[in-house]
Amino acid sequence: MNERAAPALGPLWHVEGGHTFFAGPLAYNASHQHGAPVYLAGLYGPFRIRFRPGPWIACRTAFVPAGMRHELDCAGDPLAVLYLEPEAGARALLGLIAAGQDIDGARVAMRGEIEPLRALYECPRATVWAGQAIADLAGFAVRRNGPTLDGRIARIMADLGTCQDTGMSAPRLAASVGLSSSRMQHLFTREVGVPFRRYRSWLRMRRAIDAVIRGETFTGAAHDAAFADQAHFANAFRETFGAPASASLVGIRRP
């Protein structure tokens, strides 16, 4: 049972620096995996999550590592979804969740940081102050559960994050930290949880979402983020989030 009725508000997205944030109603998200760790919070009541082949689990908060497949069933209720780029620490977001049930590196619980995210979702002017609020919350998580990422991989990810060319080659980045391409890619997967190429795809997805936030059409966003066309973007979105882009990117709040 929900704590109180959720307000009728458009979806809220924010992409900035090392943070990606979404808050809004969701129904069912099929099996999917992210390129970055994610913290989930039911804003007005529990939601259900499943890590196959396990059962559905009712929870209020969850942490899912990068690359871990999962399904979501929110029954149309608002969910807050916070991604923190792994250079801040692949498990830093665990700092936002209370003790709970650990499942192969993920964690589900009935408590955690919810109120700040609900306040952000409920504010009509949230787009104005979302960046600072999310940065503060992420900083709190990092201080509680600090970085554990290999320094060389952290430097590569920082370079990728500040460069608009998400096609920057693995050999070039590997050489910048004194590694061979094969060694860098092996270390990258071990540290981040997803292969180098999948993480580059995640950065491309962030660019496309940011373009939609700024007012681009789906076609314009696809081109801005170097997808071949809108269909390519649509397929990548469904693989990343388990639902079509129209389920969360239509009717969003604008800055």
N, C-alpha and C positions, 0 to 999 in steps of 0.2 A: 504494500500500500504506500502511495506517495505521501510525503510529508505535507504538501499543499499543492494546489493546482499550479501547473506551470503557466507562465504568461505566454500570450501569443506573440512571439517575436521572431524575426527573420534570423536565419543562421548567421553566426559570427565567425569570421575567419581572420587570422592575423599571421602574417609571415614576415619575420624580421630577424636578422642576425642568425643566431643558432636556435631560434624557436619557431615552431609552427603550432598554431592553436586553432581549434574548432570547438564551437559550442552550438548545439542545436538539436532538434528532434531527429531521431534515427529510428528506423524500423528494424530491418534485418540486414546484416552485412555478412555475405557469404565468406567462405574461407579466403583469407588474404594475409599478406605479410608486408611489413613496412621496412623501409631502409634506415630507420632510426628508432631508438627506444621510445616507448609511448606510455603515458600515464592516463588512465581512464577514470572518470568519476561520474556516477549517476547523480545529477543535480537535484532531483526531487524524490528519488527512491532507487531501489536496486535495479540492476540490469543483469542479463545472463551472458556468460562467455563460455566458449567451449574450445579446448585444445584437443584436436582429434588424435587418437581415437577415444578420448575420455568423454565423460558425461557433461551435460550442461551444468554450470555452476552459477548460482545466484550470488551476487556480490554488490558492494557499493563502490568499491575502488579496485583497480587492477594495474599492475605493471607488466608490460609485455616487452621482452628484449627485441632488438632489431632482428628481422629474419624469421621470427617464430610465427607460424601459421595459427590463426584463430578465427572463430566466428563470433558474431555479436547478435544478440536479440534484445532490443530496447523497447519494443512494443510501441514505438512512436513517441517515447519520452525523451526529453533533452539529455544529452550526454556531453560532457566536456572531455576533450581529447588534446593532450599536450605532448608534443614531440620535442625532444631536446637532442640536438646533434651530438653524436657520440664523443666528439673531442672533449666535451665537458665531463666525460666519464660514462662508460657504456651502461652503468647501473646507477647513475646519480639520481634518477627519478625515484628510486626506492626510498629516498629521503622524504617523499611526500605521502607514503603509505604506511599505515599502521601494521603491526604484526598480523600475519594472516597465514594462509595456506600457500606453501611454495610448490610449484609444479614445473620441473625441468627448467628452472631459471626464471620463470614468471612468478608472480605473486597475486593472489586475490584476497580481499579483506572486506569487512563491513565498516571500516573506518579509514580515515585519511583526510587529506586536505580537500575540502569540498566548498566551504563557505566563500573563500576568495574567488573561486571560479564561478560560483552561482551569482555573486555580486557583479562580476564582470558581465555575465550573460544578461542579467536583468537591467543593466544600465543602458538607457537609450543612446548615450553618448560614449559608449564603450570604445568605439574605434579611435577616440581621441587619446585615451590613456591606457589602452590595452598593452602597448609595447612595454611601458615601464612596469605595469602590474605583473606581466608574465616574466619579465627579466628578474624582478624581485623574488617571485616564487621559485623560479629556476635556480637563482642564486642561493636561496634557502635550502633547496634540495641538495645542491652541490656541497654546501658547507656541512650538511648532515651526513652525506654519503659521497665523499670526495672523489676526484678523478682517479681512475685506475688504468687509463689507456696508455699504451706504449707511446713514448714521446715522439718517436719518428712518425708513427701513424697519425698522431694528433697534428703534427706539422703538415702532413699531406692533406688532411681533411681541412685544416685552416686555409691552405692554399686553394683548395677546390671551392671552399665557401666564399672566398673573396674574388674569385675569377669568374667572369661571365661565360668563359669558354669551358662548359662542362665536358667537352670532348678532349680536354688535356690528357695526353697519353700517359699510360702507366709507366713506360720506361723513363720518360722525362721526370715524373714525380719521384720515382724510385731513386733515380740518380741524384736528385736534390737532397736526399737523406742518406746517401751512401749505401744503397741496397740494389741488388739486381731486381729486375722486373718480377721474376718468378718468386723470389723470396719476399718482396714487398707484398705481392698479391696474396701469398699464403698467410703472411703476418696480418694483413688487413682483414681477411676473412676471420681469422682467429680472434682478433681484438674487437672488431665491430659487429660481427655476427652475420654479415652479408658480404658477398664478393664485391670487389672494387667496381665492376661494371654495374651491378645492381644499385650500389650507392650513388653512382653518377646518375642513374635513372631517377633516383629519389630526388636529387638536386634539380633535375630537369622538371620533375613534377612540381616541386616547390615554386619554381619560376613560373610555371603555367598558372598555378593557383594565384600567385601574387598578381599576375597580369589580369586575371578575372576580377580580383579585388579592385584593381585600378580602373576597371570598366571595360576591359577588352571582351569581345565575344569569345566563345570557345574556339572558333577558328583562328582568331587573332592570337589568342593565348597559346594555341598549339604551335603556331609559327614562331612566336616570340621565344618559346622554350625549345625550339629546334626539333619538334615532333614533325614527322613527315606530313601529316594532315590531321584534321579533326578526328577521324576514325582511329588513327594511331594514338592520339591523346585519350580518347574515350576508352579504348582497350586497356591502356596503361593505367588509367584511373581506376577502372573496375578491378584490375589485378592488385593494385595497391591498397584499395579501400573496401573491396568486396561489394560495391554498390555503384550504380551509374553516377556520373558527375551531376546529373540533374537532381539527384536526391539531396545534395548538400550545397551545390554551387549556384542554385537558382534562387533568386529573391534574397541574396545576401545583403548585409548592411554595408554601406559604402562609407569610406573615410569622409 
